[in-house]
Amino acid sequence: MYDYIIVGAGSAGCVLANRLSADPNRRVCLLEAGPEDTSPWIHIPVGMFFMMRSKTMNWRYQTEPQPQLNQRRLFWPRGKTLGGSSSSNAMVYTRGHRWDYDHWAELGNQGWSYAELLPLFKRSQHQERGPSEHHGVGGPLNVADPRQRSEISEVFVRAAGEAGYPLSDDFNGAEQEGVGFYQLTQKEGRRCSSARAYLHPIRQRPNLMIITHALASRVLFKGKRAVGVAYRTREGQTVEIQAQREVLLSGGAINSPQLLLLSGIGPHAELGRHGISQVHELPGVGQNLQDHLDVIVAHRECRRASYGFALSFLPRLLKSIVDYRRHGYGFLTSNLAEAGGFVKSDPALPLPNLQYHLTSTILDDHGRRIWLGYGYSLHVCDLRPKSRGHLALKSADPYDPPLLQPNYLSHPDDLETLLTGVKTCRKILAARAFDGYRGEELFPGKAAQSDEELREFIRCRAETIYHPVGTCKMGHDPMAVVDDQLQVHGLSGLRVVDASIMPTLIGGNTNAPTIVIGEKVAELILAEPA
């Protein structure tokens, strides 16, 4: 018997485990479907390249065929270990634009404006630059400037300035717009995942139980009250544990709605197709799926200044191993996406709608396709897509991945935004700063010049940039799943605490906002009597 059961030890779940178990009178159980985060590929930043291939620490989801992307099934990697996707992401620390949170508040979600969340962003972080109006120190999540800046990343920032874009040294300060170097969730050259930040320092607390290799199969109910969780062990046995106060779902935008549906929470017709007895009608479970769709302009590079798959790169790699072991510096500390920024596709827009990530290597198919030689890749994504998709069950078996239908580019404006984004990438990569570095454009390639040719390139090449949200959206309309306390509508003792609650996708990387979602709910719960 526990007071709280947290399902999912990802970006928000680790926060909840830390903050709730700080009160010795609250008994907390944290369930994680994956293994312990002991792999060195988690903690060495450049190891995320190998996390893409892991079959034990990565859910390795696939979408349904995408009608607007030439019927392609897209690869959706998601973290499956302590720390969740914060143990495998590119460690980019961005919060989004203040407008994003003020918009949530305008939708009727009290307590979610930027001004109300800023203290939680500051409380969660230790900003190595020191405290300021927008940053805090002393928090669990270490935020640092990159220890490795490739020559190509420096060239990109100069080129963006030459192309007319403003430069920025803080995308989380007074103004988001600009191009520069990202700050990273790293400490002393190692990844600072949510698990490393929030969980490892406190995991010996006697009132905290952490269970790995535990796949939640359903939430247990007594009437309309959640009273526990059933999970499957690695050996396939079913175990039931009880929650005296609350069950907190922090499985992310895929696993949390899947677990609700498996537990009988959702639309009656959907549940009936799989023989699941309905506990409560909630038509919005699995709906409102949103994601950032990304496309890459890639070049070969002439001076060997980038990170290459080549024998000539081997001396640099060996030196970087020594530098990393001795000092925590060098190539192994790179997140590969060292530089980027936020710009407007049209100067008349009120806020940035495109985001760049510059990788100092040729990146193709999430790094799963290797190009020999040297090169660089400029990613661009549409920050506020209008397309909406959904998630559904394929079966009542919790081991069966859900049906993922993001419906990319189903709204025509999204394709036009990405078209403009590709053109802005080419503009930057054509700037003088790249003269002497610029080799052949690999994709789209010189044959793709007209708007229709570039639209077809997008349909053939666009991929996720790993930010699915919205499938248990917060709000008070008929399709909302949780209220602004993140309690599931119509039920008691059950909350959803992860990126699935975002009513709209924020304009940036989603890890830092998801951590703050955990901080927000922990604050709400701790304000209640123990």
N, C-alpha and C positions, 0 to 999 in steps of 0.2 A: 504494500500500500504506500503510495506516494501522494504528496499534495499536488504536484504538477508533473505531467508527462509531456516532454517535448519530443516531437517526431521530426527528426532531421537535424544533424549537427553541421549545418551550413552557415552561411554568413549571418543569418538572424538567430538560428538555433543556439550557436555558441554564445552569443550575447545574452540570450535569455538564461542559459544555464549558469553563466557567471553571475549575472545581477540577482537572479532569484535565490541562488544558493548562498549569496552573501549573508542572508538572514539565516542563522543556524536553526531557526524554528520551522523552516520550510524545507520539506523533503522533495528533492528534484530527481527525476530520471530522464536521461537523454538517450534517445534511440537513434542509431545511425545504420543505414542499410549496408554501407561499405566498410572497409577495414580501417585500422589505425593509420594515421598519416606519417608512417615511418619511412616511406620511400624517399631516397635522396633526390629523385626527380621532382618532388614537391618543393623541397627547400632550396635547391639550386635554381635561381630564377630562369635560366635558359632551359631548364628541364621541362618547362611547359610544352616544349616541342615534342617530348616523349609522352607526356600525359595525354596528348591527343590520340595516341595509339594504344593506351592502356585498356585492357579488357576487364580489369578488376577495380580500377579507380575512376572509371568513366562510364556513364550510362549508355553512351554511343547511340543516341536516338536517331531515328530517321523520320522525316516528314512524309506525308502523303504526296503523290505527284502534284506538282504545282502548275496549274493551267497556264499561268502567265509567264512561267519560266521553262517553257518547252517540255512540260511534264516531268521535269527532273524531281527526284527525291533528294532533299537536302540533309546533310549530316548536321546533327545537333549534339555536340558534346556537352555533357554536364558532369560536374564533379560528384564522385561517389566515394567519399572518404571523410574523415574528420576535417572540417573546414569547408566541405562542399565545393562549389565552384571557385571559392576564394583560394583553394589549394591548387587550382590549375589555370587560373585566368592570367591575363597579362599584367596584373597588379596596378593598373592605371587608377589613380585616385582622382575622380571627378564627382561632383555632386549633382550636376545638372544646373539649370537656370532657375533663379528665384521665381520666375513666372510659373514654372511647373508646379511648385507647391502652393503658390497663391491660387492657381487654377483649381487644385484639389479642394482648397478651402472654399472657393466660390461655388463649387459643386455641392456644398453643404456639409463638408467634412470638417467639423470644428476641431481646432488644435493642430491642423496640418499645414498652416501657412509657413512661408519661409522664415519669418521672424520667430515663429514658435518652434521651428525645428532647428534653427541655427545653434542654440545652446547645446542641443544634443549632438550635432555634428562636432562642435568644439569639445564637448565632454568625451566623445568617443576616441579622439585622436591625440597622439603626441606629435605635434608638428616640429620637426627638427629645426626649422628656421626660427622658432620661438613664437610666443603668443602674439596675437594681433586682434583686430576687430572681427576677423573672419576665421581665426584659427586658435586652437587651444593646445595646451601642453599637459602632460601627466596622464592622458588617457591610454587605454590599452593598445590602440591601433597606431603603429608607428608609420608616419608619413615622411618620406625622405626624397630629396632630389636624386636623380639617377647617378650612380657611381660610374657608369659607363655611358659615354656619348660618342657614338661612332662619327667618323668624319662625314659620312653621308648624311647623318641626322643634322649635323651642323650646317651642311650645304643646303639641306631642305629648308631650314628656318631662314637662312639668308635669301633663298630663292622666293619664299613666300613674301618676304618684305619687298623684294624687287618686283613681285607681281602685284603689289599694291595692298596687301593684307596687313592689318595691324599686328604687331608682335606683343606677346604677353608672357609674363613670368609667373602668373598665378591665375589659372582658369577657375579657381574657387574663391576669388576675391570680390572686389566691388563690381567688376565687369568680366563676363565670361568670354566675350568675343576676342579672338586673336589666335596667333600661331606661336608655338614655342615648345619647350620640353615639358613632358608630363611629370608630375610628382608620382611616386610609387609607394605602395604598401610593402616596404622593405625595411629591414633593420640589420645594419652591419653587413649588407650585401646579401642577405638571405630573405626569402619570402616571409612576409608577415601576414599569414592567413588569419582568418577569424579564429581558427583553432589555436594558432600560436599566440595570438593576441589575447584572447578571452578565456580559452579553455585550459591550456597547459599550465599556466601559473596557479590554477586553483583546483586542479582535478583531484587532489588528495582530500578535499573537504569531505568529512564523514557523511554529510547530508546530500551528497551528489553521487548518483550512480550513472556511469556511462556504459552503454551496451552497444558494441559494434556487431556487424554482420546480423543485424536485426531488421528485417524487412517488414514494416507495418502492413498488415493485411486489412484491418478495419478498425474503426472506432467503435467502442462498446457503449451502448446507451441503456438507460433506464428511463423509459418514456421518452421525453424530449431532452433529457440531460445526459451529457457525455460523462461516463464514469470510468473509462479505461481504454486500453488499446490491446488488440491482439497482434502479435508479430510472429514471423517465421524465423527460426534459427537457421544457421548455415547448414545444419543437418536436415532441415525440412520440418522440424517439429513446430507446433503452434503453442505459443505461450501467451497467457493473458495476464496483464498487470492492471492495477486499479489506480485511479486518480481521485483523490478525495475532493480536490478543488477544481482543477481545470486540465483539459487536454489542449496543447498548443501545437498546431500543425505548422512546421517550418521546412517543408520538403521542397519548396520552390514552386515555380509557375507550372511545372508539369506534375510533380508527385503529389502536391497538396490537393489539387482538384481531382486527381485520379483516386486518392484515398477517400475523399468525400463521396465520390460516386460509388466506390466499392463498399462504402459504409451505409448506403441507402439515402444519401443526401444529394438531391438533384431532380431533374425532370422525370416524371413518372414513366413516360414512354421510353426514355433512354435506359432507365433501370430495368424496366420490364423486358426489354430485348435480351437482357443477360440474366434474367431470373433472379434479380436482386430485389429483396423486399424493401419498399420505400419506408424510410423513417420520417423524412420531411421533404416537402416539395420546395425546391429552389431552382428555378429554370436557368439562372445565370451561371451555375457551376460549369466551368470549362469554356464558357463563352468569353468574348472580349479579348482574345489572344492577340497580342501585339509584339513586334520585334523590330529591331534595326536591321534592315537589309543593306548589305555592303558590297561594293564592287571595287576591283583593283586595277590600276594602271601600272604595268611592270616594265622595267627596262633592264637590259644588260648594262654593266658598268665597266669602264675602261681602265681605271687606275688601281684596281684591287683594293679599294678603300672600304669596301663593304664586307659583309660576312659571307664567305663563299663556301660552296661544296667543291673543294679543289685541293689537290695535294699541296699547292703553294700556300694554302691557309693553315696547314698543319703546324708550322713553327709558331704562328700566332696563337693557335689553340693550345699548344703545349705550354707556352709562356703564360697564357691566361689561367691555366690550371694551377701553376705555381703561384701566380699573383693572388688567385682566389684563396688558396689554402693558407698563404702567409698573411695576407692583408685584407681579404674580403673585397678586392677590386678586380676589374678586368671584364673580359667578354662574358664570363659565366654569370656575372651579375646583371647582364642585359635582359630586359623584358622584350627585346627585339623591336617593340613599338615605342621607341624612346621619345619621339617627337610627334607632334600633331597639332590639333587645334579646332576651333569652332568659328565658322564663317557663315555669311549670308549668301544665298544663291542670288539674291536681288538686294541691292543696297536699301531699297525702300522697306524691306521687312523689319518688323520691330525687334526681332531677336534672331540669333543664329539658327539655321536649320540644317547645316551640314557639319559633319565632324570628320577630321582626317586622322589617320594613324599611318605614320611612315615606318616601314620595316626595312632595315638595311640588309635585305637579302631578297631573293626571288621567292615569293610566297604564293603557293598555288594549292587549292583544295585543302585548306587548313594545315598546310605543311606536309600533307600526306603524299603529295607528288613532288619529287626532288628534281630540281634543275641544277645541273652541274655548271660550275663557274660562278661569277660574281654578278650581283645586280641589286636592284632596290625596287620596292613596291609601295605605291601610294594608295591607301584605302580611302574610300569616301562612303559615308552612310547618310541616309535621310533620317534626321533626328526625330521628326514627328510624323510618322507615316499615318495615312488615313485608312489604310486597309485594315480589316479586322478578320481574325480567324477564330477557330475553336478547337477544343480538345474533347475527345470522347473515349469511351472504353472500346477495346477490341473484344474483350471477354471479361468474365468475372474472376479470372486468375490474376492475383497480384503480381505474379512473375511476368505476365504478358505486358509489354509496353503499350501505352495508350496510343490512340489514333491522333496524330498531330496534323492539323490543317491550318497553317498560318495564313493562307490565301494571299500570299505576297503579290503586290502590284494589282490587286483586284480593284483598287481605286486608281483611275488613270493619272491623277496628279502625282502619285508616287513615282511612276516611271519617268515623268517629265522632270521631277526634282533630281532623280539620279542621273538623268541625261545631262542636266546642267552641272551636276557634281563631277562627272567624267570630264567635261570640258574645262572645269576649273582645275582639275588635276593636271591635265595637259598644259594648261597655262603656267602653272607653277613649275612643272618639270622642264618647260622650255625656257625658263629664265636663265640669265647669264651665269648664275652661280653654278649651274650644272654643266656648263661648257667644259669640256675636257674629261668629264665623268660619264657623260651621256652616251650609252650605246644603243643598240637596236631596241625599239619598243616591241616587246614580246606580245603584250595584249593591252588594248584592243588590236594593235598592229597597224601599220601604215595603210592597209587596205580598207580599214574602217574609218571613214571620214564624214559621211553624210549622217544626218540625224537618224535616219532609219537604220543605217548600218550600226550606229552606236546603240540604238534601242535593241537591236538583235543581239549585239554583244552583251548587253545587260541581261537579257533573257537567258543567254547561254552561260553566263559566268557569275551572276550575283549569288552571294551566300550570306548566311547569318553572321553577325558580329557578336552573337552570344548574349543577347539581352531580352529573352522572352519574359513577358509580364502580363498581368491583367486578368488572369483566368479565375480569380476569386475576388472580383473588384469590390472596393470599398465604396459605399454610398447608401442612398435611401430610395433609389428607384426600384422598379420591379425586377430588374436584372442584377441588382447588387447582391453580393453574397455575404459581406460583412458590413457592420456599421462602423462609425468612426472610432470606436473602441476596439475594432477588429474582432468583435464577437459575431459569430455566425447568426444571421437573422433567424428568429423563430426557435432557436435552441439555447440551452444554457450550458455552461461549463466547457465551451468549445470556442477557440479563436484560431484564426489563420494569421500567421506572422511571417511574412516573406514577400518577395517581389510580386507574387500573384495578386496582392491586394491593390496594387497601383491602378487607379481608374484610367489613367493615361500614362503613356511611356514618357519618362523624363528625358531631357535633352542631354544625354551623356552616358557614361558607363554606369552600370547599375549596382556595383558592389557596395560602395559607400552609402548610397541611399538605403540599401537593404539592411545594412548594419544599423542604421539609424531607426529603421522600422522596428528592429529588435529592441533598441534602447527606449523607444517611445512606449512600447507595450510593457516592458519591464517597469518603467516609471509608473504607468497606470496601475499595474498589479501591486507594486510595492506601496502605493498610496492607500491600498485597502488594508483592513486589519488582518494580521497574520492568523 
